Amino acid sequence: MRKLFLTLTVTSFVSPVQADLLVTQDALKDVHLEALPRTEAEAARIAAVTARPDDVSAPERFETNSGGAGSVARLTDIRAYSLPQANLTFEEQSDFFVGNGLFERLWVAAPASTIASDGLGPMYNLRSCQDCHIKDGRGHAPLDAGDTAGSLAVRLGRPLPVGDELARYLGAAPDPVYGHQLSDFSIAGVPAEGRPSVTWEVVESVPLAETGPIDLRRPVWEIEGLGYGPLDPETAISPRVAPQMIGLGLVEAIPAADIMAHADPEDADGDGISGRPNIVWSPEYEQAMLGRFGVRATTPTLRQQAADAFNADMGLASPLRPDAWGDCTEAQTACRASVHGMDAAQGGFEVSGDALDLTTFYSATLAVPKRGDVGDPEVLRGKELFHQSQCAACHVPKFVTARLRDRPAHSFQLIWPYSDFLLHDMGPGLADSLPAGQATGSEWRTPPLWGLGLVQQVSPEAGFLHDGRARTIEEAILWHGGEGAGARNAYAALPPLDRAALLTFLESL
């Protein structure tokens, strides 16, 4: 389900003077994991195995298995992102497929005879998780005027008052009428909020060494058919496409301290890269935690991500998001007064706690496909250029997950996500004006690259970057600005054969 902007209902927060203490202590506790402490010997092994290799003329050990022992065969069809991890037990596989059924379930408006599937809306974007994450892959921006592009969500937000302690975690206030997210559809008797439309314009032609320039396009967004009057003048919009779903449980299993070890907010090493964490509030654990998920790292756990998505994407209440009306505001009286699907058989919610947990388990155990052609000379040349061009400064190749008591499929795995999961300022070209938590409008979380070469195999219409503007991997590279400008310029200066080798390496991931 699509990552949603976090809506908080909290009665108390720490004061700003406690912030540094909170970040260094509470946010690194990994309270979501039942993890065993690492021994000194294990720490030394991990440091050795995750270090950058001195020689890239041959594949590294275990490099084929991007998702560790759970990696699966690299399929050549649209199922490439839809397989369970290879190391699940028989019982876990059963839970996976039940969760898959919930992920594909088409929800209906209440009241209905199928009480386990009703409660949709009153406003929503699409009727199932799978409608957004097409075959568990990426969504896309609207292709033409008739394309509803339901796999794209539009976040909304306004500046918070200066000095507001909530700004430390929220970053933006909702639109007073439309809330945090625009809903394209609604049930009978409730006006929908509106629908995004886009026109594309060429904004830059980027010269490449020894060949002609590449035209980059940017989206110009409008909201059509606003059902409740204009947006607040201060409200910013931020469209994002649904991301692919693979490897999420492994990301959740990385110790927070290992991610934080790559942070360099003041650029102390002078390399022009200053990744920093997004510390967010967890209503599930009632404390600050490291944000890991979403284009701006605004969510700390998969269970919260699933609950957020059920609530704002489909208007469904669950134990973590109990509002039956989803993201509807008090100004939307018809929405708030509509019949809901809260039922005692679902624990008093529309999505029961068991259903939320099974959907979360499914999201956590979608397997990462194995690498392709890791020993191919062109792939190895591209890997060398990837490091030489400073791409690996943000797209960190390797981590080792925590040793977990309760999640053996994610425990102590060497994984290759190619991300540091930190925020980086990517310059004005990719910026919008909507902050999220501690992320500014120009900062984005480094997206993992595993499975990158299969994105358009799974969903041919899918684009790259947060809003799908890049039609190819090369366009995505050339959109890098800010902290990514050095890597972009290094790529653009490569001769054509070297650029082709770097792209071949990325497509092998």
N, C-alpha and C positions, 0 to 999 in steps of 0.2 A: 504494500500500500504506500501511497505517496507520502513522503515526509511532510509533516505539517508544521507550521509556525506554532511554537509553544504558547498555550494560554494557561496562565497560572491563577490558582485560587489559593493564596497563602496568607496566613494571618500575621506572620512575623518574619523578619529577615535580620541578618546580621547588619551591623552598621558598617559604613565604608572603611572605618579605621581597622576593622577586623578582616578585611578582604584578603590581605596577603597571607595571614595565618590560615584562613579558611582554604585558600587555594592550595597551599603546600601540605596541609594535613588532611582535611576532610575530603577534598576532591580526589585525592590519590588513594583512598582506602579500598577501592574496588569492592564496594559493599554488595554489588550485584553478582559477584563471583564467590564460590566456595573454593578458594585457592589455597594451596599449600605454599609456604615460604620457600624461596629458592635457596639452595645451598651455595656455598662459595664455588664449589666445583661446577655446579650447573650454570652459575653466572658466567664462569670462565668459558665453558663450552658454548654458551649462547653468544658471548662476545666474539668468539672465534668464527662461528658459523654465519653470523650476520654481518661480518666485516666485508668490505668491498674486496673482491679478489684482485691480486696483483696481476694475474694472467687471465685474459678472457679468450685465449685462443682455443679453448675447449669448454664444453658445458661444465657448470658447477654440479657438485653432487646434489642430487634430489631436485635439480632445477625443473625437471619435467613436471613435478607435482606441485603446481601453484597453490593448491589448497591442502597441502599436506597429505596425510594418509586417506583423507576423504575425497581426494581428486578423482574425477571420473573421465572416461574416454571422451575424446574431443569429437563430438558428433558433427555431421556435415549438413544438418537440417535444422528446422526451427525448434527442435527439442533441446538444443545445446545447453540452455540455462535451466532446464526443468527437471533435472535428475536429482535424486536424494544423494547425500554423501555416501561414498562407498563403504565407510566404516561404521554405519549404523547397525544396531542389533535388529533382529526380526521384530521385536516389539516397537522399537523406534521407527522402523519403516512403516509399521501400521499407523502410528501417530502421524508420520509424515503425510501419508495419503489421506487420512481424515482431515488434517490441516489443509491439504491441497483442495479438498472438497469445499471447505469453508472459504478458501481464497477465491474459488471460482463461483461461489454461490451468488445467484441473482436475488438481491433483496427486494421486497415488495412493501408497499405502504400498508400501514395498520388501519383498521383491523383486518386480519386475514385468517384463513383456516390453518395456515402453516405458521404457528406462532414462533417457531424457531427461526423463521426467515422474514418476519415482518418488522416494521418500524423504520423503514426507509424514509429519509428526509426529516422534517418537511422540505428542506432544501438539500440538494446533493449535486455532485458532479457526474458520477456514474454509479451503476448499480452493483458492481463487483470490483474486487481488488484486481482481478485478472484483466478487466476492461482498461485499467490504467497501465498496469505492467504487462504489456502484451507478450504472452508466452514467457512471463517472468523477466522480460527484457525492458528496453527503454521505450518511452513514449515518443511523441513527436509534436512539433509545433504545427499549427494549421497549414495545410498545403495550398488551400484555395478558399474562396469565399464560402463554399458549401461544406467545408470540413469543420466539424465541431471540435475536433482534437481534444476529446475528453481526457486524454492522457497528459494534459497540461493543466497545472493549477496556477491560479493567480493569487499571490499573497498581497495583503493590504496592510498599511500601517502609517502611523503619524508620529512625529517626534514626541517623546515623553518630556514632562517638565524638567527643567534643569535642576539637578540636585535630587531628583527622585531616586530613592534607593532601589526601586524596582527596575530602573534602567540597567542596573548591573546585570540583570538576568533576562529582561524582556527585550530591550533594545528599541521597541516601537509599541505604540498604543494602537488598538484597533480603530478602524473607521467607526464613528459613532453610530452609523446606520448599518453598514455592510459587514462589520466585524473584521476578522483576520483573513478571511478567504472568500473569494467570489464563488458563488454557486450558480452553475449554468442551468440547472433544472430544479423542478419542484413538483410536489404532489398537487392534486386537484384542489383548487380553492386558495392556493398560496402562490402569489406572484414570484417568479424566479428573479434572481438578482440582476442578471445580465450575462453577456457572453463576450469573450475576448475575440478581437479580429486583428489581423496583422497585415501589413504591407512590408515588402522588402526593398531596401535600398542599398546600392553599392556605396560603401563609405571609404574604401581604401584599396588601392592596388599595390600589393607588396612585391617588390622586385626580388627575384631569386637568381642566384649566381648562374650565369651562362644560359639561362632560359628566360622566357617572357614572364611578366608579372602575373600574380594570382589575385583575382578580385575577391574581396571579402564583402559579405552582405550583413546588414544588421536589421533586426526587426523594429518596426515602428508600431507600437501597440495602441489600440483603442478598445474601450469597453462599450459595446453596443446594447441598446435596449435596457438601460438601467431601470429597474422596476420600482425603485424607492427614491427617486430623485437623484441629484448629482452627488458624487463623492465629495467628502470634505475637501476644501482647497489644499489642505496640508497632506492629504493622503497620497502616498506613493504606491505604485503597483510593481510587482516583481513576479513575472511569469517564469515557471520552471516546469520542465518535462519530468515525468516519472523515470527514476533510474532503474537499472537492472538490479536483480535481487540476489545475485550469487555471493557466497562467502560472508554473509553478514554476521553469522554466529561466530565465525573466526575473528572478525574485527572486534566483536564484543568481548572476546576472550584475551585480547592483548592487554597486558598490564598497563594501567594508566601511566605509571612511571616510565615505561619504555617509550611511550609516545611523547611524553613530556621531555625526555632526554634529547629529542631532536629540536625542541623549541629554542629559538634564539631571538627573542622579541626586540632586542636592542642591536641586533646584527653585530655581536661582539667579535665574530671572526672576520668581519669585513667582506664577506662574499656577496653582499647584496640581497641575501635571502634571510628573512626575519620571521619565520613561522612562529605563530603563537597559538595557545589553546583557547578554545571557547569554553569557559566554565559556566555551566547552566544549572538551573534549579531542577531537582527531581521531585515532583509531588509524590512519586511512588516510594522514595526513600527519605523524603523530607530533609534533604541536604543538597549542598552543591556537589556537582559531579562533572567529570570531563565529558564534553559533548563529542560524540563520535559519528553520528548519523545525520544525513541531510546535507544539502549543498553548502550550508554554513555551520555545520556541526552543532546544531541546536538541540539534539536529543541524545541522552546518555545511554538509553537501553532500547532493545528491540521491542520489549513489551509496551513501553510507553509509546514508541513509534506506531505500533499497531493500533493502540487505543486512540491515539491522536488521529490516525487516518480513518478509522471507523467513524469517529465523531464528526470531523470536518468534511471529509470526502463524501460520506453517505448519511450523515445525521444520525448515527447509531450510538446509543449509550452503552457503556461497559463499566466495570468496577473502577477503572482509572479515569474515565470521562463520563460521569453519570448524567450529564444534561441530555434529556431526550430530544431537545430541539437543535442539537449540534451547535453550529456557530451563529445561529440566529440571535440578533440583539434585542434588547427591550423595545426598540423602535419598530420591530417587525412583529406586530401583535398577532396577526393571523398565523404566523409560523409558531409562535409560542403557545397559541391556544389550540393547535391541531391535535388530533388523536395520536397518541404514541403507542409503541409496541412493548412497553415495559410489562413484564409478565413474571409471576412467581416461579414458573417453571424454568425461567432463565436467571434465577437468582434475584429477581426484581429489576433486571436490565433488559435491553434488547439484544445485546451480545453477552452471553453468560461468561463467568470467569473461566470455565473450562474451554469454551470456544475461543476466548481471547488467548489462552495459553497454547492451544493447538495451532492457531494461526501464527502465533509467535514462533512456535517450534518449527513449523513449516518454513517460515522466513529465515530461521537460523540455520537450517540444514540443507538448503539448496546448494548443490555442489558446485565447486569451481572446476571448469574443464582443465584437462592437462594441457601443457604447452605443446605447440607444434614446432617440429624441426629445430630443436634447441642446438643441434650440432651442425646445422647448415652454415657454411662459411659466410654467406651473406647475412644471416641472422647474427652470427658472432661479430661480424664487422659492425652491424647496426648497434649491437649492445655496447661495443667499445665507444662508438660515436655518441650514444646515449649518455654515457658517463662523461665523456670529454666535453660535451655541450652543457654540462651542469644540470641536466634533466633530473638526475638522481638526487639532487639537493632537496627537492620537494617530493619527487616520486621515489621514496625510499623503497628499495626492492624487498627487503626481508624483515620479518619479525618472528619471534617464537612466542606462542601463546602460553598462558599460565598453566601450571599443573593443577587440574581441577578435580575435585572429589566427585561432583555430580554430573559432569559433562565429558565423559571419556572421548567422545567423537571430536571434541574441540580441545582436548587436553594435550599440552606440551607438543604442539605441532609447529614445525618449520613451515611458514607460509610466505608467499611472494605476492603481496597485494600491490606493490609499487605505489605507495602513498605514505605520507607521514601523518595524515589525519589532522593536520593543523591548518590554521587560517593563514592565507597569504594575500597581500594586496596585489591584485592583478591589473591595476591601472584603470584609467577612465573608460577605455573602450568596452570593458565588460561590466562596468559599475552600473548599479541602479541606486536609488536614494533610500532604500529600505534597509536599515540595520536589523540585526537579529542577534539577541543576546549581546555579547561583547564584540560581535563582528560588525564592522562598518559596511557601508553600501558598496565598497570596492573590494572587500575581502571575501574569499571563497575557500572552502575546505578543499585540499588536494584530493581529487577523485581517484579511487583505485583504478589501476589499468588492467588488472587481470580480466581475461575474457574480452579484451578490447577488439581483437580481430574478428569476433563473432557477433558484434552488435548488429550489423546490418544483415547478417545471415539469419538471425532470429527475427528481426523486424526491419524489412528493407526500407521502410519510410523513416526510420529513426535517424536523428541527427546527433551531434555531439555538443558539448558544453551544456551549461545549466538550462538554457532555453532552446536548445536544438538548432541554433543558428548555423553551426558549422556542418556542412554537408559531407565533409571528409575529415579524416584524421589530420591531414596536412592543414586544412583550414583551421582546425582547432589549435594546432601549434602556432599558427601565424596570428591568432587572436591574443596570444599571451602578451601581456604588458606588465608594467610595474615590476614586481620581483621576478616575473617570468620573461622579461624583455631580453635578458642576456641569453637565455636558452633559445628564444625565438630567433634572435639575430645570428646566433651560431648556426642554427639550422639553415636559415636563409642564405648564409655565406658558403655552405657546403656545395661542392660540385654535384651535378645531377646523380651520378652513380652512388655517391655517399648518402644523399638524401633518400634515394630509393632503398638503400640498405637499412637506414634508420627506420623507415616506414615498414620494411619487411620485418624488422625486429619487433616493432610495436604490434604488428598484425599477428605475430606468433604468440603473443601473450594470452 
